[in-house]
Amino acid sequence: MTTPPDLAEYLAVCREDVDRALEIILPSACPPVIAEAMRYSLTAGGKRFRPILTLATADAVDAATGTGPSRTLVLPFACAIELIHTYSLVHDDLPAMDNDSLRRGRPTAHVIYGDGLAILSGDGLLTEAFAVMARPGNQTEPALADRRLRAIAVIAEAAGAAGMVGGQAIDLQASGLGKVPSVTLNAEDLRAMHERKTGALIQGAAVAGAIMAGASAGAVTVISTYARHLGLAFQIIDDILDAEGATSELGKTAGKDAASGKPTYLSLHGLEASRRHAVEAADRARNALQQAGLSGRLTQLVDWVLSRTK
Ligand code: GRG
């Protein structure tokens, strides 16, 4: 399935908005070497799926409530999520973790700058994300400060030990890396690991968008359910692409999971059942939206996740 032209246009506009804002956000009052290393990974391309999801969620809330547009409020959060996502990729690629030399079609940060600076560039990206979210700019109303605090807490939990960092810790244990006893994951454990490692930040991206756009508590819950299922579908497709995709298309080393003996949907369920699991997760995401009368780009993003090739 190809991306419908109107969605392709929407994705391109969101991507431009995010890229333009990221250019402004990147710190300059710091030693040039760390600024350069941070910029290197951040501007290497990437689909910008998570920040686009943040913007699309805010657009859907705006459309449903008749308020907004909330783009200027939401954009810093979209950027922060991309900063956090990029930090996680930089750290994941390190020799102590996945030890990969290609990311977003470029040599990984540690290949160019060495392990120490790569680690620091990830630390810088993560820390900058929280500075970006906390800055009120000229939007100083108390109600917005409250939204901002709630959204920051959501992102912190999603990125931290209960979310992405915790998922990565399970991944390390399951890969037999590190100095703790390795664990064997069953299907349920694998799903739980994916929900933390990949799903949590995707869910946080959508929920932060909803909160910043002023969604009701009920709508935030619906968006959270939608994004949980969407995140799982995204990761199952990632497992499939790792086995079936080409390095040149993916911009990262294909076949890495099998080569490192990592548990994946494919290794546990096989190709056909993995596709079915992805489609079922996508259906659950669509159903959540329908129940709340939310749709638009959020439904289209489900189709996009299922049909993506990189
Ligand atoms: C180091 C704390 C820490 C976490 C690492 C994100 C992650 C957790 C590891 C990366 C390895 C991996 C394949 C994780 C699954 C998540 C995922 C699909 C990452 C790639 O995201 P895309 O496809 O990448 O959105 P782009 O480059 O398009 O942004």
Residues whose N, C-alpha, C, O or C-beta is under 5 A from the ligand:
A	BS01	GRG	G46 K47 R48 F49 S88 L89 H91 D92 R104 M164 V165 Q168 K197 T198 D238 K310
